[in-house]
Amino acid sequence: MAGTIWEFFGYRSDDKTDTAISAASNDYCPILRDRCEKTFNDGIVSGVCSLKPKTTGPVICCPIRLYADDYQMLKDISIKAFDEELPLSPGEEAVSYAKANSRPCVAVFGKRWGGELRLPQRTGTGGYFVDWVLAKLNADGTLVEFVAIEVQTIDTTGNYRNGYTELKENRRVVNTTASLNWENVSKRILPQLIYKGQVLQREELCRKGLFFVCPQAVIDRVMKRLGGQDGLVRYALQPASITFVAYNYNTDSDFLDSEIAPIEETLCHSTTVYKVQEAFNNVTLPEENVYRNAILKALGSD
């Protein structure tokens, strides 16, 4: 299903203020406060934060968009995981920060926050890497525990190059052939969550498991694929946890042109990797002989 570009270089596509136009002209991302990292295959910076399908609300398709409000998402999850509000520090600086201030802190490992952790390579398919690791340190800089965070939005199919061109040149919103690739929920997102959740369960200091952060629309599809949220029994945080955390646009918030549309947490649901795996493997099969009946119908023999 085709749609339109809803946010472009951080601002709504119908925002025609100098601020929004300047961001697009300079390939600037106001979330990162730096050059936009989202590109087309030819390397041209695309600047597309979210798409709006014709029949639904806008859906975030760039992970960076979830880092709004100076990485508020990391602060939210740190509080959930460690039961208190602690200062966040880039991983390489965290020990020095804790000792200098004589207080506990959270070491953040992730892109632009001290770099990703160096983990051993795995042969074959799959990988250990997660997008973020939050590690709680004591006031003397010793490691207490940690949690992992995986961030996913949704890939697109089709093409929004014509929409990009019209916004760049004329600040005009037009229909595109772009749509959202929901098949990746089953093909890529869920298998990765199950695998990484099992890996993290074996870590003696990962006591709260894996947090999965994504837009509300992606959570809706994940839950649908798993047979509904009610089937994923809620558990307290534990090493085998997978906690689904969703964000969406705050439609009740008033904001002006030249301002970034606010997002808010809309769901937090903790279950276990085993419940997710069980639900993922519980495939609902169609009626028997669907292939035979389709062939007979095509042959005109029904």
C-alpha positions in Angstrom: 0.0 0.0 0.0 1.5 3.3 -1.1 2.0 6.3 1.2 3.6 9.7 1.7 6.6 10.9 3.5 5.3 12.3 6.8 8.6 13.5 8.4 11.5 14.8 6.5 14.9 15.6 8.1 13.2 15.7 11.5 10.2 17.9 10.7 6.7 17.2 9.4 6.7 17.3 5.6 4.0 20.0 5.5 6.2 22.2 7.8 7.3 25.1 5.5 9.1 27.1 8.1 12.7 28.3 7.6 13.9 25.8 10.2 12.4 22.8 8.4 13.5 23.9 5.0 17.1 24.6 6.3 17.4 21.2 7.8 16.4 19.6 4.5 18.7 21.9 2.5 21.7 21.0 4.7 20.9 17.2 5.1 20.7 18.0 8.9 19.1 15.7 11.5 17.8 17.7 14.5 17.6 14.5 16.6 21.4 13.8 16.2 22.2 17.4 15.8 24.4 16.3 12.9 24.2 15.1 9.3 21.4 12.6 8.6 22.6 9.0 8.4 19.7 7.6 6.3 20.7 7.2 2.6 19.5 5.8 -0.7 21.5 3.1 -2.3 23.4 5.6 -4.3 24.6 7.4 -1.1 22.4 10.4 -1.3 21.0 11.4 2.1 17.3 10.6 2.1 16.2 12.3 5.3 13.0 10.2 5.7 12.0 9.7 9.3 8.5 8.3 8.9 6.0 7.3 6.3 2.2 7.6 6.3 0.3 4.8 4.7 -3.0 5.9 3.1 -5.2 4.1 5.7 -3.2 4.5 8.9 -1.3 7.0 11.0 2.4 7.7 10.4 4.9 5.0 11.1 8.5 5.7 12.2 10.9 4.0 9.8 14.3 5.5 11.0 15.7 4.2 14.3 17.3 7.5 15.0 13.8 9.0 15.4 13.4 7.0 18.6 16.4 8.8 20.1 14.5 12.1 20.4 14.7 14.3 23.4 18.4 13.7 23.9 18.0 9.9 24.0 15.1 9.9 26.4 14.5 6.2 25.5 17.8 5.2 27.2 16.8 7.1 30.3 13.4 5.4 30.4 14.9 1.9 30.1 17.6 2.7 32.7 15.0 3.5 35.2 13.0 0.4 34.4 16.0 -1.8 34.7 17.8 -0.4 37.7 14.8 0.9 39.7 16.4 4.4 40.1 17.3 7.4 38.1 21.1 7.3 37.5 23.2 9.6 35.4 24.2 8.1 32.0 27.8 8.3 30.9 29.6 7.2 27.7 31.0 3.8 28.3 34.7 4.7 28.1 34.2 7.6 30.6 31.9 5.9 33.1 34.4 4.5 35.6 36.1 7.9 35.9 32.8 9.6 36.3 31.6 7.3 39.1 34.9 7.7 41.0 35.1 11.4 40.5 31.5 12.0 41.7 31.5 9.2 44.3 28.1 8.0 43.0 26.8 5.1 40.9 26.1 5.7 37.2 25.2 3.9 34.0 27.8 3.2 31.4 26.3 3.5 27.9 27.7 1.5 25.1 26.3 2.2 21.6 26.8 4.4 18.6 27.9 7.9 19.5 28.1 6.8 23.2 31.6 5.4 23.4 31.2 2.8 20.7 29.7 -0.6 20.5 31.2 -3.4 22.6 33.7 -5.7 21.0 32.3 -9.2 21.1 33.7 -12.4 19.6 32.8 -13.2 16.1 30.3 -16.0 15.6 30.7 -18.5 12.8 27.6 -19.3 10.7 24.5 -17.2 10.8 23.3 -14.9 13.5 25.3 -12.6 15.8 25.7 -11.5 19.4 25.6 -7.8 18.8 22.8 -5.6 20.3 22.3 -1.9 19.6 22.8 -0.7 23.2 24.2 -2.0 26.5 23.4 -0.1 29.8 25.8 -1.2 32.5 25.2 -0.1 36.1 28.4 0.8 38.0 28.9 1.3 41.7 30.4 4.5 43.1 33.9 2.9 42.9 33.4 2.1 39.3 32.8 -1.7 39.7 30.3 -3.4 37.4 27.1 -4.4 39.1 24.8 -5.6 36.3 23.7 -4.7 32.8 20.9 -4.9 30.3 20.8 -5.0 26.5 18.6 -3.0 24.1 17.6 -3.8 20.6 16.1 -1.0 18.5 14.1 -1.7 15.4 11.8 0.3 13.2 10.6 -1.1 9.9 12.1 -1.4 6.4 10.3 -0.1 3.4 9.5 -1.5 0.0 8.7 0.3 -3.2 10.2 3.7 -3.7 9.9 7.2 -2.2 12.5 8.9 -4.4 9.9 11.1 -6.1 8.6 12.2 -2.7 12.1 13.1 -1.6 12.7 15.1 -4.8 9.4 17.1 -4.4 10.2 17.9 -0.8 13.7 18.9 -1.5 12.9 21.1 -4.5 9.4 22.4 -3.8 8.5 21.4 -0.2 5.5 19.6 -1.6 4.1 16.3 -0.3 3.2 13.8 -3.1 2.2 10.1 -3.2 4.9 7.5 -3.5 5.0 3.8 -4.2 6.7 3.2 -0.8 5.1 0.9 1.7 6.2 -0.9 4.9 7.8 -4.4 4.8 5.8 -6.2 7.5 7.2 -9.6 6.4 10.4 -8.7 8.3 8.6 -9.1 11.6 8.5 -12.9 11.0 11.6 -13.3 8.9 14.1 -11.2 10.8 12.9 -9.3 13.9 11.4 -12.2 15.9 14.2 -14.8 15.2 16.8 -12.2 16.2 15.0 -11.4 19.5 14.7 -15.1 20.4 18.3 -15.8 19.7 19.7 -12.8 21.5 17.4 -13.3 24.4 18.8 -16.8 24.8 22.4 -15.6 24.6 21.8 -13.0 27.2 20.2 -15.4 29.6 23.5 -17.1 30.0 25.2 -13.9 31.2 25.6 -13.9 35.0 25.3 -10.1 35.3 22.4 -9.6 32.8 19.7 -9.9 35.4 16.9 -8.1 33.5 17.3 -9.5 30.0 16.7 -7.8 26.7 14.6 -4.7 26.0 13.1 -4.4 22.5 12.3 -0.9 21.5 10.2 -0.1 18.4 7.3 2.0 17.1 3.8 1.1 18.3 2.9 -0.1 14.8 5.7 -2.6 14.8 4.7 -3.9 18.2 1.2 -4.3 16.9 2.4 -6.5 14.1 4.7 -8.5 16.4 1.9 -9.2 18.8 -0.4 -10.2 16.0 2.3 -12.6 14.7 2.6 -14.1 18.2 -1.1 -14.6 18.7 -1.9 -11.4 20.7 -0.4 -9.7 23.8 -2.7 -11.7 26.1 -0.9 -14.9 25.1 2.4 -13.6 26.2 2.2 -14.0 30.0 3.6 -11.0 31.9 6.6 -11.8 34.1 8.7 -9.8 36.4 12.1 -8.8 35.0 14.6 -11.7 35.1 17.6 -12.9 33.1 15.2 -14.6 30.5 13.1 -11.5 30.0 12.2 -9.9 26.8 10.6 -6.5 27.5 8.7 -4.9 24.6 8.7 -1.1 24.8 6.8 0.9 22.1 6.8 4.6 21.2 4.4 6.5 19.1 3.6 10.1 18.3 1.8 12.0 21.1 -1.3 13.1 19.2 -2.6 15.0 22.3 0.4 17.3 22.4 0.2 20.8 20.8 3.4 21.7 19.0 4.2 24.4 16.5 5.7 24.3 13.0 9.5 24.3 13.3 9.2 22.0 16.3 9.8 18.2 16.2 6.7 16.1 16.7 6.8 14.7 20.3 6.8 10.9 20.8 5.9 9.0 24.0 6.1 5.5 25.4 2.9 3.7 24.7 3.6 0.1 25.9 5.9 -1.7 28.2 5.3 -5.5 28.5 7.8 -8.0 30.0 7.6 -11.7 29.2 10.2 -14.4 28.7 12.2 -15.5 25.7 10.5 -19.0 26.1 7.0 -17.5 25.8 8.0 -15.6 22.7 9.6 -18.7 21.2 6.6 -20.8 22.0 4.2 -18.3 20.5 6.4 -17.8 17.4 6.5 -21.6 16.8 2.7 -21.9 17.3 1.9 -21.4 13.6 -1.8 -21.3 12.6 -2.1 -23.6 9.6 -4.7 -23.1 6.8 -7.3 -25.7 6.0 -6.0 -28.9 4.4 -5.6 -29.2 0.7 -5.4 -25.5 0.0 -2.8 -26.1 -2.7 -4.9 -28.8 -4.4 -8.0 -26.7 -4.4 -6.0 -23.7 -5.8 -4.7 -25.9 -8.6 -8.1 -27.3 -9.4 -9.6 -23.8 -9.5 -6.8 -22.6 -11.9 -7.5 -25.6 -14.1 -11.2 -24.9 -14.2 -12.0 -28.1 -12.4 -13.6 -26.9 -9.2 
